[in-house]
Amino acid sequence: MTAKIIDGTAVAERMRTALAEDVERFKAQFGYAPALGAVLAGDDPASAQYVRMKRRACEKIGIESITHEMDANSTQAEVEAAVRSLNDDPRVHGILVQLPLPAQLDEEPVLALVSLDKDVDGFHPINIGKLAMKGREPTFTPATPTGCMVLLEDAGVEIAGANAVVIGRSNIVGMPVALMLTRANATVTLCHSRTRDIPAIVRQADIVIAAIGKPEYVKADWLKPGAAVIDVGTNKIDDPDTAKGYRFVGDVDFEAAKEVAGAITKVPGGVGPMTITMLLQNTVKAAWRLTAEKVV
Amino acid sequence: MTAKIIDGTAVAERMRTALAEDVERFKAQFGYAPALGAVLAGDDPASAQYVRMKRRACEKIGIESITHEMDANSTQAEVEAAVRSLNDDPRVHGILVQLPLPAQLDEEPVLALVSLDKDVDGFHPINIGKLAMKGREPTFTPATPTGCMVLLEDAGVEIAGANAVVIGRSNIVGMPVALMLTRANATVTLCHSRTRDIPAIVRQADIVIAAIGKPEYVKADWLKPGAAVIDVGTNKIDDPDTAKGYRFVGDVDFEAAKEVAGAITKVPGGVGPMTITMLLQNTVKAAWRLTAEKVV
């Protein structure tokens, strides 16, 4: 058996085309574009690259970007002031604070400052709290976990009643995707660095979300035949056979796993393209919400 | 093998004695008592009784109670005004809104209104969100789940690395206790009404938290020998052999389960007495926090 390959690039492309049309409607109605404000503090090359990618993705579908590029030595007060100015700027509909912040800064108060109406990253504790609670609706949900859920649904994976295993309990992927799967009526087991026997737990899973950041960590013989596997990892490994001398692999041993799984994402081309797409979707949603409020 | 019986009444008693001493210290220092404000809307007898029990427990250790008893026909605005007045009252350190509210009222905005500094029930979405997030500390954690954790620790149960199964995903017990167990490095599986095979999942658990509200639902032969079992249920069942014609049982078939488990709580006398104790503890903590802020 060879798994169905879940093509994140194709799903993301389809969604971005629809979003571009939605942005056109927005512009036609209001005469200006939805806008995403970003705070980028410091000179971490990966962060800078990530912000550039987001900006390009915004431009492509007609969303404006306003980036506060800040010095690596920025103070807490300066970064908080940047967030406040984006909160107060009526042209800005969504705000993203690129993490990690430089070491001297405290991330928690910066993120807590982001206006709930503009929290397109979905990381405000109120949004995470509502995600955990029955009968509550977060205004925005975090991009990567939402992307995982969209890919599962798009692939026709039955979530309600399924046994789902999430490997990794990070604030940005593992924990929120576990909460989202529980909301969707899966029975979720959340594994992490202190879990005793991850392979034994994965073997019982109908759905596996690998978000632990270890190259090709999940092996084919851990998988229940037919399981749906979403690989969130993007790990750079040396590979002298490539022109660049390296390549990216996921947290799952893809080549072997695809012979056991029922459906599986590739790396790259799986969750990656979905993350930015969900951020774009949240930004367009924020623009409609904020503008509708103004009109009323 | 007969399980160690985890005696919630004894643990609660010990904690309340220590809390009474803490309240004495507080009074000696500031000349007034910590105070818990409660909003009780409607005439649900169970809610009224629960508020009375809380008030008596407060009195016993020297905490003052201020209860807003409100009509079953109270409007949203009236109940919200009651919460606001408790927020603004400097004599009040903790606020509890007795749930469920009458059907015409929307619980979410009422709970969201409770000042974070007085959220001794720990149900504000910010506190739940922080409970879910690594590197965040909720100001207060909900009473019943905290009581479960204290009982496990008191019984010497190793939580880190253990496989824990939580049955029931309610906002007040199941979900927050799952988050607390994950924070304590257990590997948590959260089961609920849509879970396919609860017995098979429970069989793998070193720690079982039963919070599903079904009398004697968890059977002895579901348990891994030696497992620690915390029974959160309190279910009233008919029993013609008792003077009252009924008695209370938990969510676990205690008599049979105690022959398999390593440690187990009784009902009554397990989690029940801990719930109010943790509310008292949160109230005393709130009083110190708010007063220290005033002094500084």
Interface residues (C-beta under 8 A of the other chain):
Chain A: E107 E108 H124 P125 I126 N127 I128 G129 K130 L131 A132 M133 K134 G135 R136 A160 G161 N163 R169 S170 N171 M175 P176 L179 T182 N185 A186 T187 V188 T189 L190 C191 H192 R194 T195 R196 I201
Chain B: E107 E108 H124 P125 I126 N127 I128 G129 K130 L131 A132 M133 K134 G135 R136 A160 G161 N163 R169 S170 N171 M175 P176 L179 T182 N185 T187 V188 T189 L190 C191 H192 R194 T195 R196 I201
